[in-house]
Amino acid sequence: MPLDTSALGSALGDLFESPPDGDGDQAAGRNACARAWADAMKGYAAGVIPASTTVSGAAAALKSALVGAFGSADGAGAMEQAFAAFAGAVAGGMPAGGWAGVPPPAPVGFAALLATMQPSRGAAAAAWATKIDTWMRTGTATLIAPPNTPINWN
């Protein structure tokens, strides 16, 4: 099963519609929100082609990084770093299947997403899911054995 854009859009839609608030505790809210994002990305990337053995670990690291990002003055930049690390970890699990993975070379573009007002939470979830999916599909992998075929992640 390839990258699951529909699952990502649905998970982000649920998150945007009913964001966790941590029962008034900001740290708990950031933690719960980071967990929801990490779970969404784990579900989205679980079937990445070529397969990766490190999607679960990448999601756990993403959660930790996002907790910090959500409390950062430069939230967009911190999210870019967190997602770059997530993709790097996913790429790191591709050699087990015979592929040398390379994460997406450019940033996701979170600053532009944050600067654009969407007409609804559903539209925002769709915009974010599309942006993340477009970015993830710029990751590549090359077959380790001849004929050393390169492909984009899908």
C-alpha positions as CSV (number, residue, x, y, z in Angstrom):
1,M,0.0,0.0,0.0
2,P,1.5,3.4,-0.9
3,L,1.5,6.7,1.0
4,D,-2.1,7.2,2.2
5,T,-3.1,10.8,1.5
6,S,-6.7,10.1,2.3
7,A,-5.8,8.8,5.8
8,L,-3.6,11.8,6.4
9,G,-6.4,14.2,5.3
10,S,-8.9,12.4,7.5
11,A,-6.6,12.4,10.5
12,L,-5.7,16.1,10.1
13,G,-9.4,16.9,9.6
14,D,-10.2,15.2,12.9
15,L,-7.3,17.0,14.6
16,F,-8.2,20.4,13.2
17,E,-11.9,19.9,14.0
18,S,-11.3,18.9,17.6
19,P,-7.7,19.8,18.7
20,P,-6.6,18.4,22.0
21,D,-6.4,21.1,24.7
22,G,-4.7,19.2,27.5
23,D,-7.5,20.1,29.9
24,G,-6.1,23.6,30.1
25,D,-2.5,22.5,30.6
26,Q,-0.4,24.0,27.8
27,A,2.3,21.4,28.0
28,A,-0.2,18.5,28.0
29,G,-2.0,20.2,25.0
30,R,1.2,20.4,23.0
31,N,2.0,16.8,23.9
32,A,-1.4,15.6,22.8
33,C,-1.3,17.6,19.6
34,A,2.2,16.3,18.8
35,R,1.0,12.8,19.4
36,A,-2.0,13.3,17.0
37,W,0.3,14.7,14.3
38,A,2.8,11.8,14.7
39,D,0.0,9.2,14.6
40,A,-1.4,10.9,11.4
41,M,2.1,10.7,9.8
42,K,2.6,7.1,10.9
43,G,-0.7,6.1,9.4
44,Y,0.1,8.0,6.2
45,A,3.6,6.6,5.7
46,A,3.1,3.1,7.0
47,G,2.7,1.8,3.4
48,V,5.4,3.9,1.8
49,I,6.9,2.4,-1.3
50,P,9.7,1.4,-1.1
51,A,8.9,0.0,2.3
52,S,10.7,1.3,5.3
53,T,11.3,-0.5,8.6
54,T,11.5,2.7,10.6
55,V,8.2,4.5,10.1
56,S,7.1,3.8,13.7
57,G,10.4,5.1,15.1
58,A,10.2,8.1,12.8
59,A,6.8,8.9,14.1
60,A,8.0,8.6,17.7
61,A,10.8,11.0,17.0
62,L,8.4,13.4,15.2
63,K,6.2,13.5,18.2
64,S,9.1,14.5,20.4
65,A,10.3,17.1,18.0
66,L,6.8,18.6,17.5
67,V,6.3,19.0,21.3
68,G,9.2,21.5,21.1
69,A,8.1,23.0,17.8
70,F,4.6,23.8,19.2
71,G,6.2,25.7,22.0
72,S,8.8,27.5,19.8
73,A,8.7,31.1,18.7
74,D,9.6,29.9,15.2
75,G,7.0,27.2,15.0
76,A,7.2,26.9,11.2
77,G,10.9,26.5,11.1
78,A,10.8,23.9,14.0
79,M,8.1,22.0,12.2
80,E,10.3,22.0,9.0
81,Q,13.2,20.5,11.0
82,A,10.9,17.9,12.7
83,F,9.4,16.8,9.3
84,A,12.9,16.7,7.7
85,A,14.0,14.4,10.5
86,F,10.9,12.2,10.1
87,A,11.6,11.8,6.4
88,G,15.3,11.1,7.1
89,A,14.3,8.4,9.5
90,V,11.9,6.9,7.0
91,A,14.6,6.8,4.4
92,G,16.9,5.1,6.9
93,G,14.6,2.1,7.0
94,M,14.6,1.5,3.2
95,P,17.9,-0.4,2.9
96,A,16.4,-3.4,4.6
97,G,14.2,-3.8,1.5
98,G,17.1,-3.3,-0.9
99,W,16.7,0.4,-1.5
100,A,18.9,3.4,-0.7
101,G,16.4,6.1,0.4
102,V,16.9,9.8,0.2
103,P,14.5,12.2,2.0
104,P,12.8,15.1,0.2
105,P,15.4,17.7,-0.6
106,A,13.3,20.8,0.1
107,P,11.3,22.0,3.0
108,V,7.6,21.3,3.2
109,G,6.5,24.9,3.1
110,F,4.8,25.3,6.5
111,A,5.3,29.1,6.7
112,A,3.2,29.5,3.6
113,L,0.5,27.2,5.0
114,L,0.4,29.1,8.2
115,A,0.2,32.4,6.4
116,T,-2.8,31.3,4.3
117,M,-6.3,31.6,5.8
118,Q,-8.5,28.7,4.8
119,P,-12.3,29.0,4.6
120,S,-12.8,26.0,7.0
121,R,-11.0,23.4,9.1
122,G,-11.8,20.8,6.4
123,A,-10.2,23.0,3.7
124,A,-7.2,23.6,6.0
125,A,-6.8,19.8,6.6
126,A,-6.9,19.2,2.8
127,A,-4.4,21.9,2.1
128,W,-2.0,20.6,4.8
129,A,-2.4,17.0,3.7
130,T,-1.8,17.9,0.0
131,K,1.3,20.0,0.9
132,I,2.8,17.2,3.0
133,D,2.0,14.5,0.4
134,T,3.5,16.5,-2.4
135,W,6.6,17.0,-0.4
136,M,6.9,13.4,0.7
137,R,6.7,12.2,-2.9
138,T,9.8,14.1,-3.7
139,G,11.7,11.6,-1.6
140,T,13.6,9.1,-3.7
141,A,15.1,5.7,-3.5
142,T,17.5,3.8,-5.7
143,L,17.6,0.0,-5.9
144,I,20.8,-1.1,-4.3
145,A,21.4,-3.9,-6.7
146,P,21.6,-3.6,-10.5
147,P,19.9,-2.2,-12.4
148,N,20.0,0.5,-9.7
149,T,16.6,1.8,-10.6
150,P,15.7,5.2,-9.0
151,I,12.0,5.9,-8.0
152,N,10.1,8.6,-6.1
153,W,8.5,7.6,-2.9
154,N,4.9,6.7,-3.4
